[in-house]
Amino acid sequence: MMERLEYKFLLNNKKIDSLRQALMPFLFYDVYAERSADKQYTVRSIYFDTSRLRYYHEKIDGIKIRKKIRIRGYDTLNGQDLVFLEIKRKYENYISKNRAGIRYIHLPELFQTGKTGELIVPKPDPETAKEDARRFLHHVFKNNLRPTVLVAYDREAYFSKFNSGLRITIDKNLRYLAFPALSDLFEDEKLQFAQKGFSTLEIKFHHGYPDWLREILKQFHLSRQALSKYTICLDAQRSLHAIKRRSTIAFTDQFWHSESY
């Protein structure tokens, strides 16, 4: 289980180019961004919640200890995509994750059978991967969770040249699809923009971050904010009241091509 601090900043898109220019003497692209022609990649997550949106309200109410349950994938579908079952926990500013990989094509079978031993990709450690997958399924089944929203965005990702524990990302073009099926994870055409004109700057680290970064944040008048892509996308719906009233049956009907687990 990984643990770190995570700070978020709302970034006007007009500042992205100049901010990137100020940061680049201290950073290098992560390996996945470096491979891409446009130096970014798409992050896709299907978030799970209860019919009463328990995890949404925990965030809105400022509960210090909370979690998010999601399936995460990257870029576009190519047939053998590795996706991840994730539990993201937050205690004040500290973040930790349980994460297990699985081939996208095996997701329906996993939810129907719960066979983590046969279906989970045994990396980096086989027992940890299987245990993290079991934890994920435990939360889904115990709390009757259903896919609530698909969140997608384009990520520029960097590491510090001088501190391997410092990671900086710029998450752009936030978009969403409410009440997705699992088969919608790589959907593009049905997505709607949730936050026009703004992006999210994230700083992830284990201890403190350096003076040069503090000065750049000050230069661009960036202040920490309590930002959640999950809540932003739910709030982008025309009526949150309509979301609250959706029944458990409605969740189930859209779970995987109208098949529940």
C-alpha positions in Angstrom: 0.0 0.0 0.0 1.5 3.3 -1.1 1.2 6.4 1.1 2.0 10.0 0.4 0.9 13.6 0.7 -1.2 15.1 -2.1 -1.9 18.9 -2.7 -4.2 20.2 -5.4 -4.5 23.6 -7.1 -7.1 25.0 -9.5 -5.2 26.2 -12.6 -6.5 28.5 -15.2 -5.8 27.0 -18.6 -4.3 30.3 -19.8 -1.5 29.8 -17.3 -0.6 26.2 -18.3 2.1 27.1 -20.9 3.9 29.6 -18.8 3.7 27.4 -15.7 5.1 24.5 -17.6 8.0 26.7 -18.8 8.7 27.7 -15.2 8.7 24.1 -14.0 10.6 22.3 -16.7 14.2 23.2 -15.5 13.4 21.1 -12.4 11.4 18.3 -13.9 11.4 15.5 -16.5 8.4 13.6 -18.0 7.4 10.3 -16.6 7.9 7.3 -18.8 4.3 7.1 -20.0 4.1 10.8 -21.0 7.5 10.6 -22.6 6.3 7.9 -25.0 3.4 10.0 -26.2 3.8 12.4 -29.1 1.9 15.1 -27.2 3.6 14.3 -23.9 0.4 13.4 -22.1 -1.9 10.4 -21.6 -5.6 9.9 -20.8 -6.6 8.7 -17.4 -10.0 7.0 -17.1 -11.8 6.0 -13.9 -15.2 4.5 -13.1 -16.1 5.5 -9.6 -18.4 3.3 -7.5 -20.8 4.6 -4.8 -23.9 3.6 -2.9 -27.4 4.4 -4.2 -27.3 7.3 -1.6 -23.9 8.5 -2.8 -22.1 7.8 0.5 -18.6 8.6 -0.7 -19.7 11.8 -2.5 -21.3 13.1 0.8 -18.3 12.1 2.8 -16.2 14.4 0.6 -18.7 17.2 0.7 -19.1 17.0 4.4 -15.4 17.2 5.0 -15.0 13.7 6.6 -11.3 13.4 7.4 -11.1 9.6 6.9 -12.7 8.5 3.7 -12.2 6.4 0.6 -13.0 6.1 -3.1 -13.6 2.8 -5.0 -12.7 2.9 -8.7 -11.6 1.0 -11.7 -8.8 2.9 -13.6 -7.6 2.5 -17.1 -5.4 4.6 -19.5 -5.5 5.9 -23.0 -7.6 4.0 -25.5 -8.8 0.4 -25.8 -6.4 -1.9 -27.6 -7.7 -5.4 -26.7 -5.2 -6.4 -24.0 -5.4 -3.4 -21.7 -4.4 -3.7 -18.1 -6.8 -1.9 -15.8 -6.7 -1.5 -12.1 -9.0 -2.1 -9.2 -8.3 0.7 -6.7 -9.2 1.7 -3.2 -7.9 5.2 -2.6 -8.0 6.2 1.1 -7.5 9.7 2.5 -6.7 10.8 6.0 -6.5 14.6 6.0 -3.7 15.3 3.4 -2.3 11.7 3.4 -3.2 9.4 0.5 -2.8 5.6 0.4 -3.9 3.1 -2.3 -4.6 -0.6 -2.6 -4.3 -1.5 -6.3 -4.6 -4.7 -8.3 -4.2 -5.2 -12.1 -6.5 -7.2 -14.3 -7.0 -7.5 -18.1 -10.0 -5.4 -19.2 -11.6 -8.3 -21.0 -11.6 -10.3 -17.7 -13.6 -7.7 -15.7 -17.1 -9.3 -16.3 -15.8 -12.7 -15.2 -14.3 -11.2 -12.1 -17.5 -9.6 -11.0 -19.5 -12.7 -11.8 -17.2 -15.2 -10.1 -14.9 -13.3 -7.7 -12.0 -15.5 -8.9 -9.2 -13.2 -8.0 -6.5 -15.9 -8.0 -7.1 -16.9 -11.6 -7.8 -13.4 -13.1 -5.7 -10.9 -11.2 -2.3 -10.0 -12.8 0.2 -11.2 -10.1 2.4 -8.0 -10.1 4.4 -6.6 -8.4 3.7 -9.1 -5.7 1.2 -12.0 -6.3 -0.2 -12.2 -2.8 -0.5 -8.4 -2.4 -2.2 -8.1 -5.7 -4.8 -10.8 -4.9 -5.4 -9.4 -1.4 -6.0 -5.9 -2.8 -8.4 -7.3 -5.4 -10.3 -9.2 -2.6 -10.5 -5.9 -0.6 -11.9 -4.1 -3.6 -14.6 -6.8 -4.2 -15.4 -6.9 -0.5 -16.3 -3.2 -0.5 -18.3 -3.5 -3.8 -20.4 -6.5 -2.6 -20.7 -5.5 1.1 -21.9 -2.0 0.4 -23.8 -2.8 -2.8 -21.8 -0.4 -4.8 -22.6 0.5 -8.4 -20.8 2.5 -11.1 -21.7 6.1 -10.6 -19.6 8.2 -12.9 -16.9 7.7 -15.5 -14.2 10.4 -15.1 -11.6 11.1 -17.8 -8.9 13.7 -18.3 -5.6 14.3 -20.1 -2.6 14.2 -17.8 0.8 15.7 -18.1 3.0 13.9 -15.6 6.5 14.8 -14.3 9.0 13.8 -11.7 11.6 16.0 -10.0 15.2 15.8 -11.3 16.4 16.3 -7.7 13.8 14.3 -5.6 12.5 11.0 -6.9 9.6 11.2 -4.4 8.2 14.4 -5.9 5.6 14.0 -8.7 3.7 16.8 -10.4 0.8 16.4 -12.7 -1.4 18.8 -14.7 -4.8 17.2 -15.4 -6.7 18.8 -18.3 -10.0 18.5 -20.1 -12.0 17.0 -17.3 -15.0 15.1 -18.7 -17.5 12.6 -17.5 -20.3 10.2 -18.2 -22.9 9.6 -15.4 -24.0 6.0 -14.5 -21.7 4.2 -16.9 -21.5 0.5 -17.6 -18.1 -1.1 -17.1 -17.9 -1.4 -20.8 -17.9 2.4 -21.0 -14.4 2.7 -19.4 -12.8 3.6 -22.8 -15.8 5.6 -24.0 -15.1 9.0 -25.6 -18.1 10.1 -27.7 -20.6 10.3 -24.9 -18.4 12.2 -22.5 -19.3 15.8 -21.4 -16.9 18.5 -20.2 -17.2 19.2 -16.5 -14.8 22.1 -15.9 -14.3 24.3 -18.9 -11.4 26.8 -18.7 -9.6 25.2 -15.8 -7.3 22.3 -15.0 -6.0 20.7 -11.8 -2.3 20.9 -10.7 -1.4 18.1 -8.3 1.7 17.8 -6.2 2.4 14.4 -4.7 5.3 13.9 -2.2 6.3 12.0 0.9 7.7 14.8 3.1 8.1 18.4 2.2 8.5 20.0 -1.2 11.4 22.3 -2.3 11.7 26.1 -2.1 11.9 26.4 -5.9 8.4 24.9 -6.1 7.0 27.1 -3.4 8.3 30.2 -5.3 6.7 29.1 -8.5 3.4 28.5 -6.8 3.6 31.9 -5.3 4.6 33.5 -8.6 1.5 32.0 -10.3 -0.8 32.9 -7.3 -1.7 29.2 -6.8 -3.3 28.2 -3.5 -4.2 24.8 -2.2 -7.9 23.8 -2.7 -10.0 20.8 -1.7 -10.6 19.5 -5.3 -12.2 16.2 -6.2 -12.7 15.2 -9.8 -15.4 12.8 -8.6 -17.5 15.4 -6.9 -16.8 18.0 -9.6 -18.2 15.6 -12.2 -21.2 14.7 -10.2 -21.9 18.4 -9.5 -21.7 19.0 -13.3 -24.9 17.1 -13.7 -27.9 19.4 -14.3 -29.5 18.2 -11.1 -27.8 16.5 -8.3 -31.2 15.9 -6.8 -32.0 13.7 -9.8 -28.9 11.7 -9.1 -29.8 11.1 -5.5 -33.2 9.7 -6.5 -31.8 7.1 -8.9 -32.7 3.7 -7.6 -30.4 0.7 -7.0 -32.2 -1.0 -9.9 -31.2 1.8 -12.3 -27.5 1.2 -11.2 -27.8 -2.5 -11.8 -29.5 -2.2 -15.2 -26.5 -0.3 -16.5 -23.8 -2.4 -14.8 -22.4 -4.3 -17.7 -24.6 -4.3 -20.8 -27.6 -4.7 -18.4 -26.0 -7.6 -16.6 -25.5 -7.5 -12.9 -22.9 -9.6 -11.0 
